[in-house]
Amino acid sequence: MADDALLSWLLDSDPALRWQVERDLVHAPQEVWEATRARVATEGFGKRLLDLQDADGQWAGGAFFPADFDPKEEHGQPWTATTWTLNALREWGLDAQVLKGRRTAELLAAHSRWEYDDLPYWGGEVDCCINGYTVANGGWLGVDVSGIVEWFVDHRLPDGGWNCEWIEGSRRSSFHSTLNSLKGLLAYEKATGGAAAARAARLAGQEYLLERRLFRRLSTGEPVGPWTTQFAYPFYWVYSVLNAAEYFRRAALHDGVAPDPRMSEAIELIRAARQPDGTWLQGGRQPGRVWFEVDAPAGEPSTWLTLVAMRVLAWWDSER
Protein backbone atom coordinates (compact mmCIF):
# COMPACT_ATOMS: atom_id res chain seq x y z
CA MET A 1 0.00 0.00 0.00
CA ALA A 2 1.16 3.55 -0.71
CA ASP A 3 1.10 5.89 2.27
CA ASP A 4 -2.20 7.46 1.28
CA ALA A 5 -3.78 4.08 0.73
CA LEU A 6 -2.43 2.81 4.04
CA LEU A 7 -3.87 5.78 5.92
CA SER A 8 -7.19 5.39 4.11
CA TRP A 9 -7.28 1.75 5.18
CA LEU A 10 -6.60 2.70 8.79
CA LEU A 11 -9.17 5.49 8.74
CA ASP A 12 -11.85 3.14 7.40
CA SER A 13 -12.25 1.67 10.87
CA ASP A 14 -14.20 1.72 14.09
CA PRO A 15 -14.20 5.07 15.95
CA ALA A 16 -12.14 3.43 18.74
CA LEU A 17 -9.24 3.11 16.31
CA ARG A 18 -10.01 5.92 13.87
CA TRP A 19 -9.66 8.77 16.35
CA GLN A 20 -6.16 7.59 17.24
CA VAL A 21 -5.18 7.45 13.57
CA GLU A 22 -6.52 10.99 13.13
CA ARG A 23 -4.62 12.29 16.15
CA ASP A 24 -1.33 10.39 15.94
CA LEU A 25 -0.75 9.65 12.24
CA VAL A 26 -2.82 12.17 10.27
CA HIS A 27 -2.32 14.97 12.83
CA ALA A 28 -5.86 16.19 12.26
CA PRO A 29 -7.11 19.24 14.20
CA GLN A 30 -8.08 18.44 17.78
CA GLU A 31 -11.75 19.12 17.16
CA VAL A 32 -11.75 16.46 14.41
CA TRP A 33 -10.29 13.59 16.43
CA GLU A 34 -12.19 14.58 19.56
CA ALA A 35 -15.46 14.37 17.61
CA THR A 36 -14.52 10.88 16.42
CA ARG A 37 -13.49 9.86 19.92
CA ALA A 38 -16.88 10.92 21.26
CA ARG A 39 -18.50 8.41 18.90
CA VAL A 40 -16.90 5.53 20.84
CA ALA A 41 -19.82 5.79 23.28
CA THR A 42 -22.53 5.76 20.63
CA GLU A 43 -21.45 3.39 17.87
CA GLY A 44 -19.21 0.49 17.02
CA PHE A 45 -17.10 -1.49 19.46
CA GLY A 46 -17.58 0.89 22.38
CA LYS A 47 -21.36 0.97 22.19
CA ARG A 48 -21.50 -2.80 21.83
CA LEU A 49 -19.58 -3.26 25.07
CA LEU A 50 -21.63 -0.64 26.88
CA ASP A 51 -24.81 -2.42 25.82
CA LEU A 52 -23.49 -5.62 27.41
CA GLN A 53 -23.04 -4.15 30.90
CA ASP A 54 -25.00 -5.90 33.65
CA ALA A 55 -27.42 -4.06 35.94
CA ASP A 56 -24.96 -4.52 38.84
CA GLY A 57 -22.23 -2.67 36.93
CA GLN A 58 -20.29 -5.76 35.95
CA TRP A 59 -19.79 -7.54 32.66
CA ALA A 60 -20.34 -11.30 32.37
CA GLY A 61 -21.17 -11.40 36.08
CA GLY A 62 -17.59 -11.42 37.33
CA ALA A 63 -14.54 -9.34 38.20
CA PHE A 64 -11.79 -11.16 36.28
CA PHE A 65 -13.64 -14.27 35.07
CA PRO A 66 -17.23 -14.64 33.87
CA ALA A 67 -19.62 -15.96 36.49
CA ASP A 68 -20.17 -19.14 34.46
CA PHE A 69 -16.47 -19.86 33.80
CA ASP A 70 -15.40 -23.46 34.41
CA PRO A 71 -11.67 -23.95 33.74
CA LYS A 72 -12.24 -27.70 33.36
CA GLU A 73 -14.72 -27.16 30.54
CA GLU A 74 -13.43 -24.06 28.76
CA HIS A 75 -10.15 -23.68 26.88
CA GLY A 76 -8.29 -20.43 27.39
CA GLN A 77 -8.77 -17.34 29.53
CA PRO A 78 -12.15 -15.69 28.88
CA TRP A 79 -11.82 -12.00 28.02
CA THR A 80 -15.41 -10.94 28.70
CA ALA A 81 -15.48 -10.16 32.43
CA THR A 82 -15.49 -6.72 34.03
CA THR A 83 -11.77 -5.96 34.20
CA TRP A 84 -11.03 -6.88 30.60
CA THR A 85 -14.02 -4.89 29.38
CA LEU A 86 -13.04 -1.81 31.37
CA ASN A 87 -9.51 -2.13 29.99
CA ALA A 88 -10.81 -2.13 26.43
CA LEU A 89 -13.15 0.83 26.93
CA ARG A 90 -10.42 2.86 28.61
CA GLU A 91 -7.84 2.03 25.95
CA TRP A 92 -10.32 2.82 23.18
CA GLY A 93 -10.77 6.31 24.59
CA LEU A 94 -14.28 6.15 26.04
CA ASP A 95 -15.06 9.29 28.01
CA ALA A 96 -15.08 8.26 31.68
CA GLN A 97 -18.17 10.43 32.20
CA VAL A 98 -20.21 7.81 30.35
CA LEU A 99 -19.49 5.19 33.01
CA LYS A 100 -19.66 7.74 35.80
CA GLY A 101 -23.17 8.57 34.61
CA ARG A 102 -24.03 4.90 35.03
CA ARG A 103 -22.51 4.89 38.54
CA THR A 104 -20.27 2.03 37.43
CA ALA A 105 -17.57 2.58 40.05
CA GLU A 106 -20.12 2.65 42.88
CA LEU A 107 -21.92 -0.42 41.56
CA LEU A 108 -18.67 -2.36 41.32
CA ALA A 109 -17.77 -1.33 44.87
CA ALA A 110 -21.11 -2.72 46.04
CA HIS A 111 -21.39 -5.86 43.92
CA SER A 112 -18.09 -7.00 42.44
CA ARG A 113 -15.60 -9.19 44.31
CA TRP A 114 -12.35 -10.71 43.14
CA GLU A 115 -12.36 -14.42 42.58
CA TYR A 116 -9.28 -14.54 44.81
CA ASP A 117 -10.41 -14.59 48.45
CA ASP A 118 -13.61 -12.66 47.63
CA LEU A 119 -11.74 -9.37 48.04
CA PRO A 120 -13.54 -6.08 47.21
CA TYR A 121 -13.06 -4.91 43.64
CA TRP A 122 -11.42 -1.52 44.17
CA GLY A 123 -9.15 -2.87 46.89
CA GLY A 124 -7.22 -5.01 44.42
CA GLU A 125 -5.81 -8.45 45.15
CA VAL A 126 -2.39 -10.19 45.03
CA ASP A 127 -1.76 -10.40 41.27
CA CYS A 128 0.46 -7.59 39.91
CA CYS A 129 -1.22 -7.55 36.49
CA ILE A 130 -4.73 -7.46 37.96
CA ASN A 131 -3.70 -4.68 40.33
CA GLY A 132 -2.15 -2.78 37.43
CA TYR A 133 -5.44 -2.90 35.53
CA THR A 134 -7.37 -1.87 38.65
CA VAL A 135 -5.10 1.11 39.30
CA ALA A 136 -5.48 2.27 35.69
CA ASN A 137 -9.26 1.81 35.66
CA GLY A 138 -9.70 3.32 39.11
CA GLY A 139 -7.73 6.43 38.18
CA TRP A 140 -9.77 6.75 34.99
CA LEU A 141 -13.08 6.51 36.86
CA GLY A 142 -12.05 8.72 39.77
CA VAL A 143 -11.82 5.98 42.41
CA ASP A 144 -9.38 6.24 45.29
CA VAL A 145 -7.04 3.34 44.56
CA SER A 146 -4.03 4.90 46.29
CA GLY A 147 -3.80 1.84 48.54
CA ILE A 148 -3.03 -0.35 45.52
CA VAL A 149 -0.49 2.18 44.30
CA GLU A 150 1.29 1.90 47.65
CA TRP A 151 1.08 -1.89 47.31
CA PHE A 152 3.17 -1.63 44.12
CA VAL A 153 5.83 0.37 45.94
CA ASP A 154 5.97 -2.26 48.68
CA HIS A 155 5.97 -5.27 46.34
CA ARG A 156 8.63 -4.28 43.84
CA LEU A 157 11.27 -7.02 43.79
CA PRO A 158 15.00 -6.52 44.48
CA ASP A 159 15.90 -6.71 40.77
CA GLY A 160 13.63 -3.76 40.02
CA GLY A 161 10.39 -5.11 38.60
CA TRP A 162 7.40 -7.19 39.61
CA ASN A 163 6.21 -10.78 39.29
CA CYS A 164 2.65 -12.03 39.72
CA GLU A 165 4.13 -15.20 41.22
CA TRP A 166 5.62 -13.36 44.19
CA ILE A 167 2.86 -14.94 46.24
CA GLU A 168 4.41 -18.32 45.39
CA GLY A 169 7.81 -17.11 46.55
CA SER A 170 9.33 -15.83 43.31
CA ARG A 171 12.03 -13.18 43.79
CA ARG A 172 12.75 -12.63 40.09
CA SER A 173 10.82 -10.10 38.10
CA SER A 174 8.78 -11.04 35.04
CA PHE A 175 8.72 -9.12 31.76
CA HIS A 176 4.94 -9.61 31.54
CA SER A 177 4.19 -8.62 35.14
CA THR A 178 6.57 -5.68 35.09
CA LEU A 179 5.08 -4.19 31.92
CA ASN A 180 1.50 -4.54 33.16
CA SER A 181 2.46 -2.99 36.49
CA LEU A 182 4.17 -0.09 34.72
CA LYS A 183 1.18 0.51 32.46
CA GLY A 184 -1.10 0.74 35.48
CA LEU A 185 1.18 3.09 37.40
CA LEU A 186 1.64 5.37 34.39
CA ALA A 187 -2.09 5.54 33.68
CA TYR A 188 -2.78 6.36 37.32
CA GLU A 189 -0.07 9.01 37.39
CA LYS A 190 -1.43 10.63 34.24
CA ALA A 191 -4.96 10.65 35.64
CA THR A 192 -4.18 11.86 39.15
CA GLY A 193 -0.68 13.30 39.26
CA GLY A 194 0.52 10.29 41.23
CA ALA A 195 2.89 10.27 44.18
CA ALA A 196 6.67 10.56 44.46
CA ALA A 197 7.22 7.02 45.76
CA ALA A 198 5.07 5.50 43.02
CA ARG A 199 6.86 7.51 40.34
CA ALA A 200 10.22 6.33 41.68
CA ALA A 201 8.98 2.73 41.56
CA ARG A 202 7.78 3.24 37.99
CA LEU A 203 11.11 4.63 36.85
CA ALA A 204 12.94 1.76 38.55
CA GLY A 205 10.64 -0.74 36.85
CA GLN A 206 11.35 0.88 33.52
CA GLU A 207 15.06 0.48 34.21
CA TYR A 208 14.52 -3.27 34.72
CA LEU A 209 13.28 -3.58 31.12
CA LEU A 210 15.73 -1.08 29.62
CA GLU A 211 18.73 -2.84 31.17
CA ARG A 212 17.53 -5.92 29.29
CA ARG A 213 17.03 -4.01 26.01
CA LEU A 214 13.30 -4.90 26.27
CA PHE A 215 13.93 -8.52 25.22
CA ARG A 216 17.26 -9.90 26.45
CA ARG A 217 18.34 -11.78 29.56
CA LEU A 218 20.59 -9.70 31.75
CA SER A 219 22.71 -12.74 32.62
CA THR A 220 23.50 -14.03 29.10
CA GLY A 221 22.27 -11.38 26.68
CA GLU A 222 20.16 -14.01 24.90
CA PRO A 223 16.52 -13.26 23.94
CA VAL A 224 14.26 -14.09 26.85
CA GLY A 225 11.78 -15.93 24.61
CA PRO A 226 10.19 -16.05 21.15
CA TRP A 227 7.07 -14.34 22.50
CA THR A 228 8.89 -11.00 22.57
CA THR A 229 8.50 -10.67 18.79
CA GLN A 230 5.06 -12.26 18.44
CA PHE A 231 2.68 -9.34 18.03
CA ALA A 232 -1.04 -9.78 18.55
CA TYR A 233 -3.97 -7.46 19.28
CA PRO A 234 -5.59 -7.20 21.76
CA PHE A 235 -2.38 -7.21 23.81
CA TYR A 236 -4.17 -8.43 26.97
CA TRP A 237 -1.46 -9.35 29.53
CA VAL A 238 1.08 -10.60 27.00
CA TYR A 239 4.51 -9.02 26.66
CA SER A 240 6.08 -8.16 23.33
CA VAL A 241 8.62 -5.55 22.28
CA LEU A 242 5.81 -3.72 20.48
CA ASN A 243 3.63 -3.64 23.59
CA ALA A 244 6.62 -2.47 25.64
CA ALA A 245 7.73 0.15 23.10
CA GLU A 246 4.23 1.65 23.05
CA TYR A 247 4.40 1.92 26.84
CA PHE A 248 7.80 3.63 26.67
CA ARG A 249 6.49 6.04 24.02
CA ARG A 250 3.67 7.09 26.34
CA ALA A 251 5.96 7.29 29.35
CA ALA A 252 8.56 9.41 27.53
CA LEU A 253 5.91 11.84 26.29
CA HIS A 254 4.48 12.09 29.81
CA ASP A 255 7.91 12.60 31.38
CA GLY A 256 9.14 14.95 28.65
CA VAL A 257 12.24 12.87 27.88
CA ALA A 258 13.83 11.54 24.70
CA PRO A 259 13.65 7.86 23.73
CA ASP A 260 16.18 5.74 25.59
CA PRO A 261 18.87 4.44 23.17
CA ARG A 262 18.76 1.04 24.86
CA MET A 263 15.48 0.46 23.00
CA SER A 264 17.17 0.59 19.59
CA GLU A 265 17.39 -3.17 19.01
CA ALA A 266 13.76 -3.66 19.97
CA ILE A 267 12.71 -0.83 17.65
CA GLU A 268 14.52 -2.52 14.75
CA LEU A 269 12.68 -5.77 15.51
CA ILE A 270 9.41 -3.87 15.19
CA ARG A 271 10.57 -2.23 11.97
CA ALA A 272 11.64 -5.57 10.53
CA ALA A 273 8.14 -7.00 11.03
CA ARG A 274 6.61 -4.45 8.68
CA GLN A 275 5.27 -6.02 5.49
CA PRO A 276 6.02 -4.71 1.97
CA ASP A 277 2.56 -3.09 1.89
CA GLY A 278 3.33 -1.16 5.10
CA THR A 279 1.18 -3.25 7.43
CA TRP A 280 1.92 -5.48 10.41
CA LEU A 281 0.31 -8.92 10.56
CA GLN A 282 -1.86 -10.26 13.33
CA GLY A 283 0.02 -12.91 15.27
CA GLY A 284 -1.40 -15.83 17.20
CA ARG A 285 -3.82 -14.46 19.75
CA GLN A 286 -4.45 -15.84 23.20
CA PRO A 287 -7.32 -18.36 23.17
CA GLY A 288 -10.49 -17.63 25.07
CA ARG A 289 -14.03 -16.35 24.89
CA VAL A 290 -14.57 -12.80 23.56
CA TRP A 291 -17.66 -10.64 23.18
CA PHE A 292 -16.85 -10.06 19.50
CA GLU A 293 -13.85 -9.78 17.21
CA VAL A 294 -12.11 -6.40 17.00
CA ASP A 295 -9.25 -7.20 14.65
CA ALA A 296 -8.11 -9.43 11.79
CA PRO A 297 -7.53 -13.20 12.06
CA ALA A 298 -4.01 -14.49 12.56
CA GLY A 299 -1.77 -13.98 9.56
CA GLU A 300 -3.75 -11.10 8.09
CA PRO A 301 -2.94 -7.36 8.21
CA SER A 302 -3.95 -5.86 11.54
CA THR A 303 -5.21 -2.30 11.69
CA TRP A 304 -4.53 -2.10 15.42
CA LEU A 305 -0.97 -3.41 15.26
CA THR A 306 -0.25 -1.22 12.24
CA LEU A 307 -1.47 1.86 14.11
CA VAL A 308 0.61 1.07 17.20
CA ALA A 309 3.76 0.16 15.25
CA MET A 310 3.54 3.23 12.98
CA ARG A 311 2.98 5.44 16.03
CA VAL A 312 5.98 3.97 17.85
CA LEU A 313 8.28 4.28 14.83
CA ALA A 314 7.14 7.84 14.10
CA TRP A 315 7.91 8.82 17.70
CA TRP A 316 11.28 7.07 17.70
CA ASP A 317 12.40 8.45 14.33
CA SER A 318 11.29 12.00 15.06
CA GLU A 319 13.02 12.16 18.43
CA ARG A 320 16.35 10.67 17.41
N, C-alpha and C positions, 0 to 999 in steps of 0.2 A: 504494500500500500504506500502511495505517496503521502507526504505529511498531511495534506488537506484531506485526503481520503481517510487516513487514520483518525484524524480528529473528528471527522464526520461520523465515523463508525462509533467512536466513543461517545459522542454527543447524542447519538440515536439510542438512548438508554433510559433506564428508570431515573426519576429525579434524585434518588439517593446517590447515584453515581454521577449524574449529569452536572449537578451543581459544583462538584469537586473538579470536574474537567473544566468547567467554565472559569472557576476561580484560579486553579493551579496550572493549567496548561494553556488555556485560551487567554487568560488574564482579562476576562470580561469586566465591565464596570461592576462595582459592588452591588448596585441595585438589581442587576441582572441575575447574578448567582444567588443573591439572597431571595429573590422571588422564586427561583427554582427550588431552593432549599425549603422554602415554606410549603411547597407542594408535597414534601415527604409525608406530611400528616394527612393529606387528603387524597392521595392516589398512589398506585403502585405498591412496591414492597412495604413501605412504611404503613400505609393504610391497612394493608392485609394483616400485618402483625397487630396493629391496634384493634382491629375487629376481632381478633382471637383472644383478647384479654378476658380473663374470668372476672366474675362479679366481685371476688375477694381480692382483686388486684394482681393475682398471679397469672402465669401462663402454664397450661398443661397441669395445673394442680400441684406444682412442686417448686421448690427453690432451685435445686441444681439438676434434679431428675424429674421426669413426669411422674405423676401420682401412680400411674399404672405400670411403671417400668419394672420389669423382672429380668435381671441380668442373666438368669438361666435360660430364658426364652428369647431374648432379643440380642442380636449381634451388633456390637458397636455402641458408643456413647450417644444417647439421644441428645439432640440440640434444640429441643422445643421448650424446655422449662424456663422459668422466670429469668434466671441470671443470663442465659444465652440470648434470650429475646431482648432484654434490656441492653446488653452489649451491642447487639445489632442496631437497635434504634438509636443509641447514643452515637455509634460510629457512623451511621448514615446521616447524622446531622439533625435528627428530630429536635424541635424546640422543646426544651424541658417543660415549658409552660403547659404543653398539651397533657403530659402525665401529671403535672401538678394540679391541673384542673380536674383530673379524675381522682385526685387524692391517692395516687398510687403508692407513694412512700408511706403514708399513714396506714393504708390497707395492708401493705406488706408487713409493717411493724406489728399489726394486730393479728395477722393470719398466717404469715409465712415463717416456717422454721426450717433450719438446715437439717438435712438427712443425718448429718453427724451429730449425735447427742441431742437432737431436738433443740439446738441453740437458736436464739432469736435472729431473724434475718439480718438486721442492720448492725448486729454485734459481731458478725463474722464468725469464722470457725478456725480450724488449725491448718488448712491448706493454703499455701502462699498464693497460688493462682486464683483460687476462689476469693481470698481476701483482697487480692489486687483488683478483681472485677468489682467487688463490693465497694471498695474505696472510690473507684472511678465512677460507678453509678450513683453512689451516695453523694459525692461532690457535685455531680451533674444535677441531681434532684434536690439539693439543698439540705441533705440529712447530715447530722453531726456524726461523722464516722472517725473522729479524731482518735478514738481509742484504738481502732484498727491501724491507723497510721503509726501510733506509738508502738503497736505490736510489731510492725515491720522494723522499726529501729531496734527493738529488743531481740528480734529473731534473725538478724543478719548474721551469717556464718563467718568464721574467722578468715576465710579466703576472700570475702568481700561480697558474695551474692547470697542467694536464698535457695532452698531446696524443699519442695513439698514433702519430702520423706524425712524431714528433720524429726518428725514425731516418732519415726522408726529408728532414730539414732544416727541418721546420716549427718556427717560434718563436712561434706563436700558440696559445694554449690552446683546447681543444675543450670544449663543454658536456658531450658524451657522455663523453669520456675523463676529464674532471675529476670528474664525479659518480661514475663507477665507481672511480676512485682514492680518492675520499673515503670511499665505502662500505667499501672494503677496509681503509683505515686506521682507521676508526671501529670496525669489527668486531674488528680486531686489538687495538686499545686497550682495548676492553671485555673481551676475553678474557684479556689479559695485563697490563694496566696501561700498556702502551706505553712510549714514551720521549719526553723533552722535545722533541727536535728533530723527531720525527715529529708530535707534537701541534701544534707551531708550524706545520709544513707543512700539516697538516689545516686549521687555523684560517685560514691564508692562502688555501688553496684554497676554503674556504667564502666568504671575502671576494670572491674572483673572481666567484662566482655571485651573491652578494648585491648587489654593485655593479651588476650587470646585471639586477637585479630578478627573477632566475631565468629570464628569457626575452627580454631586450632587448639589442640591441647597445650597447656602451658609447659608440661613436663617434656614432651617429645617434639612438639611443633607439628604433629600429624593432624589431619582433619578429625574432628571429634566424631563425625558420623556422616553417612550419605544424606541424611535428612536435612542437613544444612543448606543444600542446593536443590531441594525438592519443593517447588513453590506451588501452593494451592490456596484458593480462596473459597470459603472463608478461612482465615488463619486459625480461628479457634485458639487452642492453647499451644499450638505446634510452633516450634522454633524453626526459622530459616534465616539465611543472611538477608533476604529481602524484608522479612518481617522486622528483623533487628535494625536494618538500615533505615526503614521508615520511622521506627522509634527514634533513632539518633537524629534524623532530620528534624522531627518535631521538637526534640529536646534542645538541639542547637539553636533553632529559631526562637524558642522560649528563653533560652539563656543568653542569646545574643552573642554566640561564639561561632567560630569557623568550624568546618568539618574536621574531625580528627584524622590525621594522615594514616593512623593505624587501621583505618577502614578500607584502605585502597585496594587490597586484595579482594575483599568481599565485594566491593563495588564492581570490580572487573568480572567477578563471577556472575553478578547480575547482568552486566552488559553482554557477556558472552551468551546468555540464555535468550537474548533477543533474536527473533526469527527474521528472515530476509524481508518479510512484509512489515516489520516494525512492531509486531505483537509479541507477547509472552504467552506460552501455552499453559493451560490448566494442568496441574500435576495430579497425582493420586490423592483424592480427598479422604479425610477420616470417615470411616463408615458410621452410620447411625441415622436415626429418624430425623427428618427436617419438616418444617411446615410446608415449604415449597422451595424449588430451586431458584437460586439468584445468580448463577453464573453457568458457564459452558461446561459440558462434560469433559472428562479427562482426555488430554491430547488435542483439544481444540483451543483456538485463541480465546483468551480470557480478557474481557473488558476490565475487570477489577484489577487483575495482576498487571495489565498493561498500564492502567492509570498509575498504580503505585510505583511501578518500576520507572516509568517516564518521569514521575514527580521526583523520585529519589535521584535519578541521574541528572535532571535539570538543576536540582539544588547543588549536587556535588560539583558539577561542571562549572556552574556560575560562581561558586565560592572559592574555587581553587586558583 
